[in-house]
Amino acid sequence: MKFPLLVIAVTLALAGCANTWEGVKEDSSKAYNSTKETIHEATE
């Protein structure tokens, strides 16, 4: 009985980490693009 619960717990943990990682990548991309645009506008 413990093994199936462990499998379910690990699956949920990995799915949560994957969603978190996607969020981190998205936020980093937005910050990079915003900084790039700001620098471009400042140097015009």
PDB file of N, CA, C and O in Angstrom:
ATOM      1  N   MET A   1       0.826  -1.203   0.000  1.00  0.00           N
ATOM      2  CA  MET A   1       0.000   0.000   0.000  1.00  0.00           C
ATOM      3  C   MET A   1       0.864   1.258   0.000  1.00  0.00           C
ATOM      4  O   MET A   1       0.471   2.274  -0.573  1.00  0.00           O
ATOM      5  N   LYS A   2       2.009   1.204   0.622  1.00  0.00           N
ATOM      6  CA  LYS A   2       2.859   2.394   0.690  1.00  0.00           C
ATOM      7  C   LYS A   2       3.455   2.756  -0.669  1.00  0.00           C
ATOM      8  O   LYS A   2       3.616   3.936  -0.980  1.00  0.00           O
ATOM      9  N   PHE A   3       3.782   1.748  -1.477  1.00  0.00           N
ATOM     10  CA  PHE A   3       4.434   2.017  -2.760  1.00  0.00           C
ATOM     11  C   PHE A   3       3.562   2.848  -3.707  1.00  0.00           C
ATOM     12  O   PHE A   3       4.063   3.824  -4.265  1.00  0.00           O
ATOM     13  N   PRO A   4       2.288   2.513  -3.916  1.00  0.00           N
ATOM     14  CA  PRO A   4       1.455   3.348  -4.805  1.00  0.00           C
ATOM     15  C   PRO A   4       1.323   4.785  -4.299  1.00  0.00           C
ATOM     16  O   PRO A   4       1.300   5.723  -5.095  1.00  0.00           O
ATOM     17  N   LEU A   5       1.238   4.957  -2.996  1.00  0.00           N
ATOM     18  CA  LEU A   5       1.153   6.312  -2.452  1.00  0.00           C
ATOM     19  C   LEU A   5       2.445   7.077  -2.704  1.00  0.00           C
ATOM     20  O   LEU A   5       2.415   8.273  -2.993  1.00  0.00           O
ATOM     21  N   LEU A   6       3.577   6.391  -2.595  1.00  0.00           N
ATOM     22  CA  LEU A   6       4.865   7.021  -2.869  1.00  0.00           C
ATOM     23  C   LEU A   6       4.951   7.442  -4.334  1.00  0.00           C
ATOM     24  O   LEU A   6       5.424   8.535  -4.645  1.00  0.00           O
ATOM     25  N   VAL A   7       4.498   6.582  -5.220  1.00  0.00           N
ATOM     26  CA  VAL A   7       4.513   6.893  -6.651  1.00  0.00           C
ATOM     27  C   VAL A   7       3.644   8.114  -6.941  1.00  0.00           C
ATOM     28  O   VAL A   7       4.047   8.999  -7.695  1.00  0.00           O
ATOM     29  N   ILE A   8       2.472   8.164  -6.355  1.00  0.00           N
ATOM     30  CA  ILE A   8       1.575   9.307  -6.552  1.00  0.00           C
ATOM     31  C   ILE A   8       2.204  10.581  -5.998  1.00  0.00           C
ATOM     32  O   ILE A   8       2.140  11.628  -6.643  1.00  0.00           O
ATOM     33  N   ALA A   9       2.807  10.512  -4.826  1.00  0.00           N
ATOM     34  CA  ALA A   9       3.433  11.684  -4.219  1.00  0.00           C
ATOM     35  C   ALA A   9       4.588  12.198  -5.074  1.00  0.00           C
ATOM     36  O   ALA A   9       4.720  13.405  -5.275  1.00  0.00           O
ATOM     37  N   VAL A  10       5.417  11.298  -5.575  1.00  0.00           N
ATOM     38  CA  VAL A  10       6.550  11.704  -6.418  1.00  0.00           C
ATOM     39  C   VAL A  10       6.048  12.313  -7.720  1.00  0.00           C
ATOM     40  O   VAL A  10       6.597  13.310  -8.189  1.00  0.00           O
ATOM     41  N   THR A  11       5.016  11.729  -8.305  1.00  0.00           N
ATOM     42  CA  THR A  11       4.451  12.263  -9.546  1.00  0.00           C
ATOM     43  C   THR A  11       3.921  13.679  -9.346  1.00  0.00           C
ATOM     44  O   THR A  11       4.170  14.558 -10.171  1.00  0.00           O
ATOM     45  N   LEU A  12       3.207  13.898  -8.275  1.00  0.00           N
ATOM     46  CA  LEU A  12       2.681  15.238  -7.994  1.00  0.00           C
ATOM     47  C   LEU A  12       3.808  16.229  -7.729  1.00  0.00           C
ATOM     48  O   LEU A  12       3.737  17.378  -8.167  1.00  0.00           O
ATOM     49  N   ALA A  13       4.836  15.802  -7.023  1.00  0.00           N
ATOM     50  CA  ALA A  13       5.967  16.689  -6.736  1.00  0.00           C
ATOM     51  C   ALA A  13       6.671  17.085  -8.024  1.00  0.00           C
ATOM     52  O   ALA A  13       7.015  18.252  -8.214  1.00  0.00           O
ATOM     53  N   LEU A  14       6.888  16.117  -8.909  1.00  0.00           N
ATOM     54  CA  LEU A  14       7.557  16.425 -10.172  1.00  0.00           C
ATOM     55  C   LEU A  14       6.700  17.324 -11.051  1.00  0.00           C
ATOM     56  O   LEU A  14       7.225  18.212 -11.722  1.00  0.00           O
ATOM     57  N   ALA A  15       5.406  17.111 -11.058  1.00  0.00           N
ATOM     58  CA  ALA A  15       4.511  17.962 -11.844  1.00  0.00           C
ATOM     59  C   ALA A  15       4.527  19.385 -11.295  1.00  0.00           C
ATOM     60  O   ALA A  15       4.525  20.348 -12.061  1.00  0.00           O
ATOM     61  N   GLY A  16       4.542  19.518  -9.980  1.00  0.00           N
ATOM     62  CA  GLY A  16       4.605  20.840  -9.362  1.00  0.00           C
ATOM     63  C   GLY A  16       5.902  21.549  -9.686  1.00  0.00           C
ATOM     64  O   GLY A  16       5.906  22.749  -9.960  1.00  0.00           O
ATOM     65  N   CYS A  17       7.011  20.811  -9.658  1.00  0.00           N
ATOM     66  CA  CYS A  17       8.307  21.401  -9.984  1.00  0.00           C
ATOM     67  C   CYS A  17       8.355  21.835 -11.442  1.00  0.00           C
ATOM     68  O   CYS A  17       8.927  22.877 -11.765  1.00  0.00           O
ATOM     69  N   ALA A  18       7.759  21.042 -12.318  1.00  0.00           N
ATOM     70  CA  ALA A  18       7.748  21.388 -13.737  1.00  0.00           C
ATOM     71  C   ALA A  18       6.967  22.678 -13.952  1.00  0.00           C
ATOM     72  O   ALA A  18       7.398  23.543 -14.714  1.00  0.00           O
ATOM     73  N   ASN A  19       5.823  22.814 -13.289  1.00  0.00           N
ATOM     74  CA  ASN A  19       5.031  24.036 -13.424  1.00  0.00           C
ATOM     75  C   ASN A  19       5.789  25.230 -12.863  1.00  0.00           C
ATOM     76  O   ASN A  19       5.769  26.313 -13.448  1.00  0.00           O
ATOM     77  N   THR A  20       6.447  25.036 -11.747  1.00  0.00           N
ATOM     78  CA  THR A  20       7.226  26.123 -11.151  1.00  0.00           C
ATOM     79  C   THR A  20       8.355  26.526 -12.084  1.00  0.00           C
ATOM     80  O   THR A  20       8.604  27.717 -12.272  1.00  0.00           O
ATOM     81  N   TRP A  21       9.042  25.551 -12.671  1.00  0.00           N
ATOM     82  CA  TRP A  21      10.154  25.848 -13.576  1.00  0.00           C
ATOM     83  C   TRP A  21       9.657  26.608 -14.797  1.00  0.00           C
ATOM     84  O   TRP A  21      10.327  27.534 -15.252  1.00  0.00           O
ATOM     85  N   GLU A  22       8.499  26.241 -15.340  1.00  0.00           N
ATOM     86  CA  GLU A  22       7.935  26.975 -16.472  1.00  0.00           C
ATOM     87  C   GLU A  22       7.656  28.424 -16.079  1.00  0.00           C
ATOM     88  O   GLU A  22       7.903  29.339 -16.865  1.00  0.00           O
ATOM     89  N   GLY A  23       7.148  28.634 -14.877  1.00  0.00           N
ATOM     90  CA  GLY A  23       6.886  29.988 -14.397  1.00  0.00           C
ATOM     91  C   GLY A  23       8.158  30.795 -14.250  1.00  0.00           C
ATOM     92  O   GLY A  23       8.190  31.976 -14.595  1.00  0.00           O
ATOM     93  N   VAL A  24       9.211  30.165 -13.740  1.00  0.00           N
ATOM     94  CA  VAL A  24      10.499  30.850 -13.589  1.00  0.00           C
ATOM     95  C   VAL A  24      11.044  31.242 -14.956  1.00  0.00           C
ATOM     96  O   VAL A  24      11.524  32.361 -15.136  1.00  0.00           O
ATOM     97  N   LYS A  25      10.974  30.328 -15.916  1.00  0.00           N
ATOM     98  CA  LYS A  25      11.478  30.637 -17.255  1.00  0.00           C
ATOM     99  C   LYS A  25      10.676  31.772 -17.886  1.00  0.00           C
ATOM    100  O   LYS A  25      11.243  32.657 -18.527  1.00  0.00           O
ATOM    101  N   GLU A  26       9.364  31.745 -17.704  1.00  0.00           N
ATOM    102  CA  GLU A  26       8.511  32.792 -18.284  1.00  0.00           C
ATOM    103  C   GLU A  26       8.819  34.151 -17.655  1.00  0.00           C
ATOM    104  O   GLU A  26       8.950  35.147 -18.365  1.00  0.00           O
ATOM    105  N   ASP A  27       8.935  34.195 -16.330  1.00  0.00           N
ATOM    106  CA  ASP A  27       9.238  35.443 -15.642  1.00  0.00           C
ATOM    107  C   ASP A  27      10.612  35.973 -16.038  1.00  0.00           C
ATOM    108  O   ASP A  27      10.780  37.176 -16.239  1.00  0.00           O
ATOM    109  N   SER A  28      11.589  35.085 -16.151  1.00  0.00           N
ATOM    110  CA  SER A  28      12.935  35.497 -16.542  1.00  0.00           C
ATOM    111  C   SER A  28      12.931  36.071 -17.950  1.00  0.00           C
ATOM    112  O   SER A  28      13.606  37.063 -18.226  1.00  0.00           O
ATOM    113  N   SER A  29      12.175  35.449 -18.832  1.00  0.00           N
ATOM    114  CA  SER A  29      12.091  35.924 -20.205  1.00  0.00           C
ATOM    115  C   SER A  29      11.454  37.311 -20.263  1.00  0.00           C
ATOM    116  O   SER A  29      11.923  38.184 -20.993  1.00  0.00           O
ATOM    117  N   LYS A  30      10.393  37.510 -19.497  1.00  0.00           N
ATOM    118  CA  LYS A  30       9.734  38.821 -19.464  1.00  0.00           C
ATOM    119  C   LYS A  30      10.675  39.888 -18.916  1.00  0.00           C
ATOM    120  O   LYS A  30      10.736  40.993 -19.454  1.00  0.00           O
ATOM    121  N   ALA A  31      11.407  39.569 -17.857  1.00  0.00           N
ATOM    122  CA  ALA A  31      12.336  40.529 -17.262  1.00  0.00           C
ATOM    123  C   ALA A  31      13.451  40.868 -18.244  1.00  0.00           C
ATOM    124  O   ALA A  31      13.827  42.034 -18.374  1.00  0.00           O
ATOM    125  N   TYR A  32      13.981  39.867 -18.932  1.00  0.00           N
ATOM    126  CA  TYR A  32      15.046  40.094 -19.913  1.00  0.00           C
ATOM    127  C   TYR A  32      14.555  40.995 -21.042  1.00  0.00           C
ATOM    128  O   TYR A  32      15.232  41.954 -21.413  1.00  0.00           O
ATOM    129  N   ASN A  33      13.380  40.690 -21.589  1.00  0.00           N
ATOM    130  CA  ASN A  33      12.850  41.492 -22.694  1.00  0.00           C
ATOM    131  C   ASN A  33      12.554  42.919 -22.256  1.00  0.00           C
ATOM    132  O   ASN A  33      12.804  43.862 -23.008  1.00  0.00           O
ATOM    133  N   SER A  34      12.030  43.087 -21.059  1.00  0.00           N
ATOM    134  CA  SER A  34      11.749  44.425 -20.547  1.00  0.00           C
ATOM    135  C   SER A  34      13.035  45.228 -20.387  1.00  0.00           C
ATOM    136  O   SER A  34      13.091  46.399 -20.761  1.00  0.00           O
ATOM    137  N   THR A  35      14.063  44.598 -19.835  1.00  0.00           N
ATOM    138  CA  THR A  35      15.350  45.272 -19.655  1.00  0.00           C
ATOM    139  C   THR A  35      15.954  45.629 -21.002  1.00  0.00           C
ATOM    140  O   THR A  35      16.485  46.726 -21.177  1.00  0.00           O
ATOM    141  N   LYS A  36      15.876  44.710 -21.954  1.00  0.00           N
ATOM    142  CA  LYS A  36      16.428  44.950 -23.286  1.00  0.00           C
ATOM    143  C   LYS A  36      15.729  46.134 -23.949  1.00  0.00           C
ATOM    144  O   LYS A  36      16.390  46.986 -24.542  1.00  0.00           O
ATOM    145  N   GLU A  37      14.403  46.199 -23.855  1.00  0.00           N
ATOM    146  CA  GLU A  37      13.658  47.307 -24.453  1.00  0.00           C
ATOM    147  C   GLU A  37      14.000  48.627 -23.777  1.00  0.00           C
ATOM    148  O   GLU A  37      14.146  49.647 -24.450  1.00  0.00           O
ATOM    149  N   THR A  38      14.127  48.618 -22.455  1.00  0.00           N
ATOM    150  CA  THR A  38      14.450  49.838 -21.721  1.00  0.00           C
ATOM    151  C   THR A  38      15.819  50.364 -22.127  1.00  0.00           C
ATOM    152  O   THR A  38      15.983  51.565 -22.339  1.00  0.00           O
ATOM    153  N   ILE A  39      16.794  49.487 -22.236  1.00  0.00           N
ATOM    154  CA  ILE A  39      18.142  49.905 -22.642  1.00  0.00           C
ATOM    155  C   ILE A  39      18.120  50.433 -24.067  1.00  0.00           C
ATOM    156  O   ILE A  39      18.775  51.430 -24.370  1.00  0.00           O
ATOM    157  N   HIS A  40      17.377  49.779 -24.938  1.00  0.00           N
ATOM    158  CA  HIS A  40      17.283  50.226 -26.328  1.00  0.00           C
ATOM    159  C   HIS A  40      16.670  51.622 -26.408  1.00  0.00           C
ATOM    160  O   HIS A  40      17.156  52.473 -27.153  1.00  0.00           O
ATOM    161  N   GLU A  41      15.607  51.860 -25.645  1.00  0.00           N
ATOM    162  CA  GLU A  41      14.963  53.175 -25.651  1.00  0.00           C
ATOM    163  C   GLU A  41      15.886  54.238 -25.064  1.00  0.00           C
ATOM    164  O   GLU A  41      15.878  55.379 -25.527  1.00  0.00           O
ATOM    165  N   ALA A  42      16.670  53.891 -24.065  1.00  0.00           N
ATOM    166  CA  ALA A  42      17.563  54.859 -23.430  1.00  0.00           C
ATOM    167  C   ALA A  42      18.721  55.244 -24.335  1.00  0.00           C
ATOM    168  O   ALA A  42      19.261  56.343 -24.214  1.00  0.00           O
ATOM    169  N   THR A  43      19.106  54.360 -25.234  1.00  0.00           N
ATOM    170  CA  THR A  43      20.256  54.649 -26.094  1.00  0.00           C
ATOM    171  C   THR A  43      19.860  55.259 -27.429  1.00  0.00           C
ATOM    172  O   THR A  43      20.726  55.515 -28.266  1.00  0.00           O
ATOM    173  N   GLU A  44      18.577  55.497 -27.647  1.00  0.00           N
ATOM    174  CA  GLU A  44      18.150  56.116 -28.908  1.00  0.00           C
ATOM    175  C   GLU A  44      18.424  57.594 -28.901  1.00  0.00           C
ATOM    176  O   GLU A  44      18.130  58.281 -29.880  1.00  0.00           O
TER     177      GLU A  44
END
